[in-house]
Amino acid sequence: MMASAPEAHPFDQAVALTPRGDGGHTGHTTAAYANMVGPFGGVIGATLLNAVMTDPQRLGDPISLTVHYAAPIADGAFSVTARAMRTNRSTQHWLVEMVQDEQIVAFATAVTALRRETWGATDALFPEVPPAASLERATPVERAPWTRCYEMRFVDGAIGGRPNDDIPSQSRLWLRDNPPRPLDFVSLAALCDAFFPRIFVRRGAWTPIGTVTLTTYFHADAAQVHEQGTGFLLGSARGLNFGKGFFDQSAEVWSTDGSLLASSHQVVYYKE
């Protein structure tokens, strides 16, 4: 009797795209990555990047991804179209659109590139924190089902905890996919959004919010990303400014050996 194929990881199910005859793709939101309203924004961005990563015309690996969340995304089916707008000798520029009910609900620009060996340095400082094994696993947030899809171990800045005196909006935590999954660029893109909105940490209360735009910069090449396997990554996030209905937050994702894998910056709408 032939063994049945193993079921795909929940993340791979969430970002899966089925090719259409016209060059586009279809996809569907999943309950596992639901958020308080609509799907988790990180998996939406990852889905848009997946359209680029699976395109046979792709040149190199991603170095940046900017996602604009143009409208609320409903649970259900959507279509995605990726187009290489310009291909140069070592860089390629992409436009990716997500459509529901014939309206664009999210779109992204991405840059992929062929990397080469050059001089390099990292001025950002690797946070000095306890190892993941010494910290308790955080309980998922019931109103945000997507948090069950990540194993999080907070150093500081957990929801409901005491804000840091020096940086009240800061969170530092070890995190990885749950169940564990080998890291790739698509899952790294989602991880860069796996930080609670900074206003929740800063004010210690739930506030109606919505990400407007999120840019992720990939500092690691494919080999570095692959080396991470299913291990923990160290995330650090903080807000910079809150006011007039919007705030921004920056985040960094590090490997256990102190390599900066990716960084991100987003702008978030909020109301009181």
C-alpha positions in Angstrom: 0.0 0.0 0.0 1.4 3.4 -1.0 2.0 5.8 1.9 0.0 9.1 1.6 2.0 12.3 1.1 2.6 14.2 4.3 0.3 17.2 4.8 1.9 20.6 4.0 3.0 22.8 6.9 0.3 25.3 7.8 2.5 28.2 6.7 2.9 26.6 3.2 -0.8 26.1 3.0 -1.4 29.8 3.9 1.0 31.2 1.2 0.2 28.6 -1.5 -0.7 29.9 -4.9 -2.2 28.0 -7.8 -1.2 29.1 -11.3 -3.9 30.4 -13.7 -3.7 30.2 -17.4 -3.2 33.9 -17.8 0.0 34.1 -15.8 -1.7 35.0 -12.5 -2.3 32.9 -9.4 -5.2 32.2 -7.1 -4.9 31.7 -3.3 -7.1 31.5 -0.2 -6.8 32.7 3.3 -6.5 30.1 6.1 -8.0 30.0 9.6 -4.6 29.3 11.1 -3.3 32.7 10.3 -6.4 34.7 11.1 -5.9 38.0 12.9 -8.3 40.1 15.0 -9.7 41.4 11.7 -8.9 39.6 8.5 -5.7 37.6 8.0 -2.3 38.2 9.7 -0.5 40.9 7.7 2.8 39.0 7.7 1.4 36.1 5.8 -0.2 38.4 3.3 3.2 39.9 2.6 4.7 36.5 2.5 2.1 35.4 -0.1 3.0 38.3 -2.3 6.7 37.5 -2.0 5.9 33.8 -2.8 4.5 34.9 -6.2 8.0 36.4 -7.0 10.0 33.5 -5.5 8.1 30.9 -7.6 8.3 32.9 -10.8 10.7 31.2 -13.3 11.8 34.7 -14.5 13.1 35.6 -11.0 16.7 36.9 -10.9 18.6 36.2 -7.6 17.2 36.5 -4.1 15.1 39.2 -2.5 16.8 42.2 -0.9 13.7 44.2 -0.2 9.9 43.9 -0.1 7.5 46.8 0.5 3.8 45.8 1.1 1.0 48.3 1.0 -2.2 47.2 2.7 -4.7 49.1 0.6 -8.0 47.8 2.0 -9.3 45.2 4.5 -8.6 41.7 3.2 -11.6 39.4 3.6 -11.5 35.7 4.5 -11.7 33.7 1.3 -10.3 33.6 -2.2 -8.0 36.1 -3.8 -5.9 36.4 -7.0 -2.2 37.5 -7.2 -0.3 38.7 -10.2 3.5 39.3 -10.2 5.3 41.2 -12.9 8.9 41.9 -13.4 8.9 45.6 -14.3 12.7 45.9 -15.0 15.6 43.5 -15.2 19.1 44.8 -15.0 22.4 43.0 -14.9 22.3 42.2 -11.2 18.9 43.5 -10.0 15.3 42.9 -10.8 12.3 45.1 -9.9 8.8 43.6 -9.3 5.2 44.7 -8.9 2.8 42.3 -7.2 -0.9 42.8 -6.8 -3.6 41.0 -4.7 -7.2 41.4 -5.8 -10.5 40.5 -4.2 -13.9 41.3 -5.9 -12.0 43.0 -8.7 -10.4 45.5 -6.3 -6.8 45.7 -5.3 -6.6 45.0 -1.5 -2.8 44.8 -1.2 0.2 45.3 -3.5 3.9 45.1 -3.1 7.1 46.2 -4.8 10.1 43.9 -4.4 13.7 43.9 -5.5 15.7 40.7 -6.1 19.4 40.7 -6.9 22.4 38.6 -7.5 24.7 39.0 -4.5 28.5 39.0 -4.7 31.3 38.8 -2.2 32.3 42.3 -1.0 33.5 44.0 2.2 30.8 44.0 4.9 30.1 45.2 8.4 27.1 45.4 10.8 26.8 48.5 12.9 23.6 47.3 14.6 24.3 45.6 17.9 23.2 42.1 18.6 21.1 42.2 21.8 22.6 40.6 24.9 19.7 38.4 26.1 19.2 35.1 27.8 19.1 32.0 25.6 15.7 30.8 24.4 15.8 27.6 26.5 16.0 29.6 29.7 12.7 31.5 28.9 9.1 30.3 29.2 7.1 29.9 26.1 4.4 32.6 25.7 0.8 31.7 25.7 -0.9 32.5 22.3 -3.3 35.4 22.2 -6.8 34.1 21.8 -8.1 37.1 19.8 -5.2 36.7 17.4 -5.2 33.1 16.2 -2.0 33.6 14.1 0.0 33.7 17.3 -0.5 30.0 17.7 1.6 29.6 14.6 4.7 31.0 16.3 6.6 29.8 19.3 7.6 33.0 21.2 9.8 33.3 24.3 9.9 36.9 25.5 12.8 38.6 27.1 10.8 41.8 27.6 7.9 43.6 26.0 5.2 40.9 26.2 1.6 41.9 26.0 0.4 42.7 29.5 3.9 42.9 30.9 5.6 45.9 32.4 7.1 48.3 29.8 10.9 48.7 29.7 11.9 51.9 31.6 14.5 52.8 29.0 12.5 51.9 25.8 8.8 51.5 26.7 7.8 50.2 23.3 10.6 47.7 23.0 10.1 43.9 22.7 12.8 41.3 22.5 12.0 37.7 22.0 13.1 34.4 20.6 10.7 33.1 18.0 10.2 30.4 15.3 7.4 28.8 13.3 5.1 26.5 15.2 5.4 23.6 14.3 9.0 24.2 13.5 9.7 24.7 9.8 13.0 25.3 7.9 13.5 29.0 7.3 13.3 30.5 3.8 12.9 34.0 2.5 9.1 33.7 2.4 8.8 32.6 6.1 11.4 35.2 7.1 9.2 37.9 5.5 6.3 36.8 7.7 8.5 36.6 10.8 9.4 40.3 10.3 5.8 41.2 11.0 5.4 38.8 14.0 5.7 41.6 16.5 2.6 43.0 18.3 1.8 46.6 17.3 4.1 48.8 19.4 1.2 50.8 20.8 -0.1 47.7 22.5 3.2 47.4 24.4 3.7 51.2 24.9 0.2 51.8 26.4 -0.5 48.4 27.8 -4.0 48.3 26.1 -5.6 47.0 23.0 -6.2 49.7 20.4 -7.9 49.5 16.9 -5.0 49.5 14.5 -4.1 48.6 10.9 -0.7 48.4 9.1 -0.6 50.8 6.2 2.8 49.8 4.8 5.6 47.5 5.7 9.1 47.3 4.2 11.5 44.4 4.9 15.1 44.4 4.0 16.8 41.0 3.6 20.5 41.2 4.7 21.2 37.4 4.5 21.8 35.5 1.3 20.1 32.1 0.5 22.9 30.1 2.1 22.6 32.0 5.4 18.9 31.7 5.5 19.1 28.0 4.8 21.6 27.5 7.6 19.1 28.6 10.2 17.0 25.4 9.7 14.2 25.2 12.3 16.1 27.0 15.1 15.0 30.0 17.1 15.7 33.5 15.8 16.0 36.6 18.0 13.6 39.4 17.3 13.8 43.0 18.5 11.2 45.7 17.8 10.5 49.2 19.0 8.4 52.2 18.1 9.9 55.5 17.1 7.0 58.0 17.1 3.3 57.9 18.0 0.8 60.7 17.1 -1.9 62.1 14.9 -3.4 58.6 14.2 -0.2 56.9 13.1 2.9 55.3 14.6 5.9 53.6 13.1 7.9 50.6 14.4 11.3 49.1 13.5 12.3 45.5 13.9 15.4 43.3 13.5 15.7 39.6 13.2 19.0 37.9 14.2 20.4 34.5 14.0 21.7 32.8 17.2 25.3 33.5 16.1 24.7 37.2 15.9 24.1 37.7 12.2 21.5 40.3 11.2 19.2 38.4 8.8 16.6 41.0 8.1 15.2 44.4 9.3 11.9 46.0 8.8 10.0 49.3 9.2 6.3 49.8 9.1 3.7 52.5 9.5 0.5 51.7 11.4 -2.9 53.5 11.6 -4.6 53.7 15.0 -7.7 55.3 16.5 -9.0 55.9 20.0 
